[in-house]
Amino acid sequence: MSISVEEIPLGDRRLRQFVVLPWRLHYGDPNWTPPLRAELLGSKLFRITGLLTPVHPYHRDAEVTHFIARDGDRLVGRISAAINHRFNQRYNDQIGFFGFFDVVNDYGVAAALLDRARDWLAARGMRVMRGPGGYSAATHEPYQGVLIDGFDYPPTVELTHNPPYYDALLTRYGLAKVKDYHAYRIEFDGWANERLDNLAAQVRERRDITTRPVDLKNVRAEVDLIVTIYNEAWADNWGFLPLTDAEAEAMAESLALIADPGLIRFAYVNGELAAVLGALPDPNVPLRPRWNRLLDNDLARITRLLLTRRRIKRTRLMFFGIRPGFRKLGVDAVLFRDVLSYGLAHGYRSCEPSLLLEDNDLILRASEFMGGRRYKTWRIYEMPLA
């Protein structure tokens, strides 16, 4: 190959090529499911502020750039480089991120892209390069990691799917594992768990624990409660970064579109807010490409989502957190039982708890206790920039 790599700054029209490149690279893959183009480029029609647009809130605290690789006229790879200043301020560090990593199975192309991202980060004083993510790899950000196990299954919402060769390209370059995330799959067909039923009943008898579904008529206020729990419950997790008001607003908009209130529940102990568990019907089911230009544009994909969103039977457990003062009281058992009861009664067939940190033993054991089996793993990599 005769490879050329060009830089595409934020706001450049060529970002459209950056966004459509994976559609060509992964053409025909039955499991690959990308975000809507509007999620990245924005859309006035759908009132979406794209992540790759200068007005997106992410860029208030970050510097970013993008690179695209060509072999003549053929697009063969892409990568982004980002410095998330809010992340580095929290950890008093100089971590640079690479993301949006997609490439043909050619080490020369991968190395050329990684070189450009590494040099850009090093020139700005970063100590290490970590990724991939979207732009960066904070815990709540979507599209994190490289899939290294579970290639036979499509991803649920906001998770990545890639060919198996990505891991080999990155490790050959010198990037090493820094953290793995796991996904579990819980099948509801014939599901029964007497241990969970008994435990939830015992906990209710001993303590004043109540739960309630989210109120989508007051979705913004409800999201504020979710953010409160998240920012307390996840504070010690690897890669944690507090959610901002702008991110909370985006969460409220997405929940209003797809959420089933019965799958998102708050728990209270003696009337005090203690925990939240939230699962969503998986929009990736109708958003999966049909590999036809008439069916794969944003309008067609969103129309499929709107027409079928109440018939989606696959769910993803997006968030679960218990505030520090309410742990080891059995709140988790009560929440799991109530959400599962609702899911079974309303015809849901499966649930995927993910992205679960490999060293978060409590949530991993809970997923197994619920009858889940581990079926996917994503990896975050890192290398020094000295």
N, C-alpha and C positions, 0 to 999 in steps of 0.2 A: 504494500500500500504506500501511496504518497500522501502522508497525513499532514494536514494543516489544522491548527487550533486557533480560533479567534475568540477574543473576549467580547462579551455582550454586557454592557452595564445596565443597571436598573433603568427602566423607562425606554429602552431601545426597542424599535419595531421588530428586530430579529428574535425577540423573546418568543414570538409566535412559533418560529421554527424550533426553538428550544423546547416548547411545550408539546408540539406534535411529533417530535423525534421518536419517543417511545412507541407511539402508535405504529410506526413503520418497523421499528426494531422487533417488537413483540407480535407482529401481525399473525393472527391465527391461533395464538396461544389461548386455549379454552379457559384458562384460569386467571390470566392477567386481567385486572380491573383497575383502570385509572380513575383519578378524580375528574370531575367535570372541568372542561377547559376554563369555564368562568371562575372556578375556585382559584385558578392561578392567574388568569389574565383579566378577570373582572367582567361584569356585564351590567349595563344599565337596565336591560330588559328584565333580568332576574334580581336586580338590586343586590348584586354581589360585589364586594371589594376584593379583587384578586390579590393573592399573596405576592405575586411578582410585579405588583404595581407600586409606584412610589408612595401612594396615599395609604397603603395598608399600615395598620398600627405597628406591625412587627418592625418596620424600618425606623420608628422613632428612637429605638435603642440599639440599632444594628448597622453595620456596614456589610454590603453584599456585592458580589459580582457573579458572572456566569461565563462558562466556556463551552464551546461547541466544536466538535472535531468533524472534519470532512475528508473524504477520499475522493478528490475531484469534486463532482457535484453531489456525491452521495453523503448523507449525514450518517456518521458512524458512532457518535458518542456525545455525551454531555456531562457536565459537572458544575456545581456551584461552590463558591467559597464564601464564608460568612464569619463575622465577628459579632457575637451577641454580647454587647457591653453590659447589659443587666445581669446576664449569667456570670460573667467574669467578675463583676463587682460583688456579687453574692459570695463567690468562692475565692475571692482575692487571688485570681489566677489569670493566665494568658492562654486560654484555650481557643483555638480556631477550629471551625467546622467545615467539612465538605458535605455536600448533599446533592439531591437530584441526580444520583449516579446511575447512568444507563449507558451501556456500551456493547458493541459487538464482541464476539469471542476472539479477541486479538490483544495480546499483552502489550504490544507496541502502542495501540490506541489508548488503552487504559493508562499506561505509564505516562503518555504525553498529556493526558487530561489531569492526572494526579500531580504531575510536575507543576502544571500551571497553577493549580489550586494551592499546592504547598508553597510555591514561590511567592504567591500573592499574600498568603498568611504570614510567612516568615518576614516579608518586607515590612509588615505592620507590627512586628514585635511579638508574635505569638510563640508560645513555648512548645505546644504540641498541636497536632492536627487530629481531630476526632470526627467520626461519622460512620456511615452516612445517616442523614436525617432528611427532613424537608430542607430547610436552611440549617437548622441546628438540632441538637439531640436532647433538649430538655424533656422531662418526663411526659408532659402533656401535649407535646407537639406531634402532629400526625406524620405518617410515612417514614417511620424510623427503621433503621437497620437493614441488613441484607438477610434475606431468607436463606437458611442453610439446611433446613429440614422441613419436610411437609409440602413438597412441590406438587403433589397430586391433588391438592385441594385449593379452591379459589380463596382469596383473602376476604375477610369481612371489612367493614367500613374503616377507612383511614389506616389500613395496614398494607404492606407492600408484598408484591410477588415478583420474582425475578428468576432467570435461568440459574441452574446449579453452578455454572462456571464463575459467577461473580466472586465467590469466596476465594477461589484459587488465584484470580487476578490480583485481589487486594493483598493477600498474604505474600504472594511472590514479590509485590512491590515493597514489602517491609512493614505493612500494617499488621498489628497484632490485636487479638481479642482484648477488649476492656470490659465488656459486659454482654450477657445474653438475656433475651426476653423469651418467654414461653407462652404458648397458647394451649388451652385444654378444650376438649369438646365433650359436652354433656348431652347425651341423647335422651329425649323424653319418652320415646316409644317404650311402653311397659315400665316406665320409671317408678321406682318405689324405694324409700329409704326410711325404714322404721327407726333407725338410730336418730336420724335428724328429727323425725316427728316427735319422738320421746324427749329428746334434748330440748327442743323448742317449747314443748308443753311444760317441762320441769322448770325452765327458766321463767316462763310466764307466771308460774305459781309462786316462785320465790321473790320475784322483783316486779316492780311496776314498769313494764316495758310495753309500749304501744308503738304501732307503726301506722303510717298513712301514705296514700299515693300522692305524687306530685300534682299540684293544681296548675294546669296549663292556662287557666284564665288569668293567673297572676305569675306568668312564667318568669318575668324578670326578677321578681322578689324571691321566687323559688330558687332561681339560679344563684342568687346571692347567698342563700343558705348552703347550696352545694359548694360554692367557692369557699365559704367559711370553713366547712368541714375539710375540704381538700387541702387548704393552706395550713391547717393544723395537723391533719392525719398523715400527709405525705412529706412533712417538713424534713424528716431524717432520711428519706429515700435517696438513693444515688440519682444524680441528675435533676433533682427537684428544683423547680423555679416557680414562685408564686404566680397564680393567675392574676392578670390585670383586669381593670374594668372593661377595657375594649374586648379582651378575650371572653369575658363573661357575657358581654352583649352578643358576640358571635355565637356563643353556646346557646343563648336564649333563642336566637333566630333558628338555629338548626333543630333544637328540641321542638319548637312549635311546628315544624314541618313534618317530622317523622315520628315523634315520641308516642308511645302507648302509655298513658299515665299509670296503668297498673304495674308496669315493669320498672318503675322508678319509685322507690319508697324511702321515706325518712323514718328513723327510729328515735323515740324519746324515752328517757329514763326519768321517772318521777316528774314528767312534764318538761324536762330539759332536753334540748336538741343533742343527740348523741352520735348519730351515724346516718349514712346514706348508701344505698345500693341502686345503681342505675344500669339497666340493660335497654338496648334499642333494637327494634326490628331492623334487620340489616339492609340498608338501601343498596348495597352492592349487588343484591340479587337482581333487581330490575335494571341497574346501571351497567351490568356486564356488557361489553361490546357485542354487537351482532355482526361485526366485520362487513358493514354495508354503509356507505356514506349517507344514505337516506335515514338510516336507523341509529347512527352513531354520533350525530351532532347533539349538542346540549339540549336543544328543544325536544328532540325525540326521546332522549334518555330521561329528562325531567318529566315528560309526559307519561312515560312508562312508570316512573316512580309514583307520580300522583295518582295514577289509575290503579296501582296495585299495592300501595303502601299498607293498606289494611288487610292484605292477604299474604304478607310476607311471614313465613313461619320459622325463619332462622334469626337468632338474636345474637348480639354481642354484648357481653358484660363490659361496659365502658368504664365505670368507676365504682369503687367500693372503699369506704373509709370510715373509721371509727375514731372519734376525738380521743386524745390520750387519756383523759380522765374516766373513760367509759369502756376501756378494754378489759378483756377477760371476765366479762359479766354475762356472756352468752348472747349479746346483742346480735352478733353475726348469725347465729343459728335461727333466731326469730326472723330476721330480715330474709335470709335465704328461704326459709320455709314459706313465708308469705308471698314472696315474688314467684317462687316455683309453683305454689298453689294456683296463683293467677295464671301463670303461663300454661300449665296443664289444662286448666279449665277453659282457656281461650284458644286452644289448638296449636300452640307453638310446639315445634318438634325438636329444637336443639338450642343450646346456648354455648357461646364460646367466651370463657373468661380469658382476657388478654389485654394488653401486653403485661406479662407478669415477670418481675425481676427474678432472675435465677436464684438469688439469695433471700428472697422474701418467703421464708419457710412457712409463715402463718397462712398466707394466701394460697401457696402451692398445696399445702396439706388440706386446706379447706376445699380447694377445687377437686382434689382426689376424694375427699370425704363425700362430696356431692355426686360422686360417680363419674367424674371427668377423667379422661385419658389425655396425656400430653401428645399433641400431634403436629405442632409447628414450633420452630425456634428461629429467632432473628438475632443477628450479631451486630454489635457496635465495635468499631476498631479504633485504634489510636497509634500514633507514632511521634517520636520527638522531632523537633524542627531545628535542632542545633546544627 
